[in-house]
C-alpha cells in the first residue's frame, strides 16, 4: 500500500549536471515532496480527490505485491484504505530536468479484517513537470524486508 | 533480482505486448527496449563499462526492498560469483512522455541453489530520461509478485 503522511520529512536533493540547480531545484524538490504528503493524506483520509489531480491519466503503479495498477485502480485503493497511521522516513529527490525521482520508506499501521498490521515499504516515484505542474507518471512500492 | 549471477542468463528476445503510447513518439519505444536488452546482456557478460554508459550517475535502484546506487550496483556486478541463473523477460510496455520513458514489465527468475530451482516472478518499473540525445536509466525497481 502506498501511504505516507503529514509528519515532517527530510528531503535530500540531488541534481544532475546540466539540469536544474540551486534554488530552483530546491523549490522543485520541495514541491514534489509536498505532493507526496498530499498523496499520503489521501490514503489516511480515504479521499482520492486530491490524488486524482496529481496522477497522469497514463499513471502506472506496481504495488508491493507485484501487481500493476492503473490510475483508476489506485484511486479505488485510496477509497478502500485500511491505514490508521503512517510513519514516514527520509525521502531523497533527484531532479533530471523536467523529471523528478523521489525515493524513501514508510511504515504503515492499520487494521484489516479486524487484525492489526504493520508494513515497512520502500518506494520510488517518477514525477514529470507537465503543463506547469508536477504530476506523477509512475510508482513502485516494495517491502523492505524488515 | 536482476543483478545477481552472470553465468547463465537467458533473455527472451521476443517481447510480448510491446506498446508505445503517446502519439507521435512511437519510435522511442524500440530504442528503450534495445537498452533494456542491453542491460540484461551487460549483466550476463559482467560488462560494467557497457552498463556505466546507460546508467545515470544518480541512478536509484531498488531491489529486495533495498536502495542501491550506480556505484554499488556496478561494484556488486564486478564482484559477483558466477552461479547458474536464468532470467526471462516477459510482457513489457513502454510509455513515453517527451524526454521521459517508463517501462513496466515482468520477468521470471529461476535460480539454482543447492541443486534446487527457485522460480520467482517480478514486476518492474524503469524510468529512462533522454539527456543530450542519449537515454539514461535514472530509476528502476522491482517487486516480487505474490502467488
Interface residues (C-beta under 8 A of the other chain):
Chain A: X14 X16 X17 X18 X56 X58 X60 X62 X63 X64 X65 X66 X67 X68 X92 X94 X96 X97 X98 X99 X101 X103 X121 X122 X124 X126 X128 X130 X137 X138 X139 X140 X141 X142 X143 X144 X145 X146
Chain B: X21 X22 X56 X57 X58 X60 X62 X64 X65 X66 X67 X95 X97 X98 X99 X100 X102 X104 X121 X122 X123 X124 X125 X127 X129 X131 X132 X138 X139 X140 X141 X142 X143 X144 X145 X146
